[in-house]
């Protein structure tokens, strides 16, 4: 499967144009945004509509510059948008999970509760190809290293170690845009605001 993933556009029109250009050239089967497509909701509907018009499933979570209510409203307004926060999406034999917001804590008890729900869905659906989308980066990787320390989330890292998704997409720390790492066999990436085509 070919995925176009991006994060932290923060209302940058040039970045949006780059995303659309990549999508039209590469024809991904799914488009993912790991949060902060806007700056506190400014021009949010315009940005989402531009990607919605690509007629590709658009999996969206909120960052720390939006809230989930805004994402939910876009899911109602635009036919190709899927609010992935605390939810799942199945495409072919791939299972996508999402958790938005945050980015400022080492431990997230709310995520840990949702992780239990995610595990039950995995058990029920018996799908092995799993993709996790979070705004916060997992702890102790190249994507959460900043100022000589790790600022990511341990709860997310533990979920990755337990479930072993094939891909974990995150954002939040702009300094690490475009960086990749691995947790076990899981590919972890901050695709940045210009986006990356990922073949999984």
Secondary structure as UniProt FT lines:
FT   STRAND          2..6
FT   TURN            10..11
FT   HELIX           13..26
FT   STRAND          30..33
FT   TURN            40..41
FT   HELIX           44..52
FT   TURN            53..54
FT   STRAND          57..60
FT   HELIX           68..77
FT   TURN            79..80
FT   STRAND          81..83
FT   STRAND          88..91
FT   TURN            92..93
FT   STRAND          94..99
FT   HELIX           109..125
FT   STRAND          129..134
FT   TURN            142..144
FT   STRAND          145..146
FT   TURN            147..148
FT   STRAND          149..150
FT   HELIX           154..163
FT   STRAND          167..170
FT   HELIX           174..176
FT   TURN            177..178
FT   STRAND          180..183
FT   TURN            184..185
FT   STRAND          186..190
FT   TURN            193..194
FT   STRAND          196..199
//
